Amino acid sequence: MTLDIDHQEMNSKQRKNPMMFKDEKLLDRALTHRSYVNENPGSIGHNERLEFLGDAILTFISGQYLYQRYPEMGEDEMTRRRSALVDQKQLARFAVEVGIAFKMRLSQGLIKEGGYQNPNLLSSTFEAIVGAYYLDCDQNMEKVRPVIEELFDSVPQEEMIARSNIDSKNRLQELVQAKGAKTPPKYVTKKIGGMDHAPEFMSTVFINDKAWGRGKGRSKKDAEKEAATYALKKLKEKGII
């Protein structure tokens, strides 16, 4: 099965490197959310382990992609751009671009709540698809890389630069290190509520063992970014930065 842009639904041009799956059961698992399994106990299983694998693969490929594309770029800038390439918003866009959105297997409740347009679900499913594709390619990273790099190439440079410059976590780390902190900010993030399909997380950011900000979010990343934003505000109010 090929997972790619649908001319009719997406009104976009075909990619040169579609994800062509040999094992359709593996693809089905990657598209299956835990909520669907709860409603359909006999189904193939959910995609959370594949999501974990895909996240690691995307982190690696994005780092190597930036290292090779920009030989003069420093570590801090590469870190910010990598964050922009693989954050929830961008991965959700990739999910729509390759035609994942309406192929996700969700519970009826999630569908009624607009699950096909939910950025958290889209980005998580995209990660699972990447993990599944890696396995389907016999764990050969060189078969996965061109598909992902083509998606990275599609992100406008000006947009990636703008978004990388406003990432609160990276900004906080840079400012803290510039002020001579011995260690980078530390985030303690816990799930505090919500349903399986819509969890809520609370994150506290510590600088030199002192709590400076807290934030909530539907994902750990969002909670940590909010905590970093609050910490930046507090540090500025106190004249520290």
Salt bridges, closest charged atoms under 4 A:
GLU48 OE2 - ARG34 NE 2.82
GLU77 OE1 - ARG80 NH2 2.24
GLU77 OE2 - ARG81 NE 2.89
ASP87 OD1 - ARG163 NH2 2.63
ASP87 OD2 - LYS225 NZ 4.00
GLU97 OE2 - ARG15 NH1 2.28
GLU113 OE1 - HIS197 NE2 3.24
ASP138 OD2 - LYS22 NZ 3.53
GLU142 OE2 - ARG145 NH2 2.62
GLU150 OE2 - ARG15 NH2 3.64
ASP153 OD1 - ARG69 NH2 3.36
GLU159 OE2 - ARG93 NH1 2.08
GLU159 OE2 - ARG163 NH1 3.72
ASP167 OD2 - LYS225 NZ 3.65
GLU174 OE2 - ARG80 NH1 1.86
GLU224 OE1 - LYS169 NZ 2.71
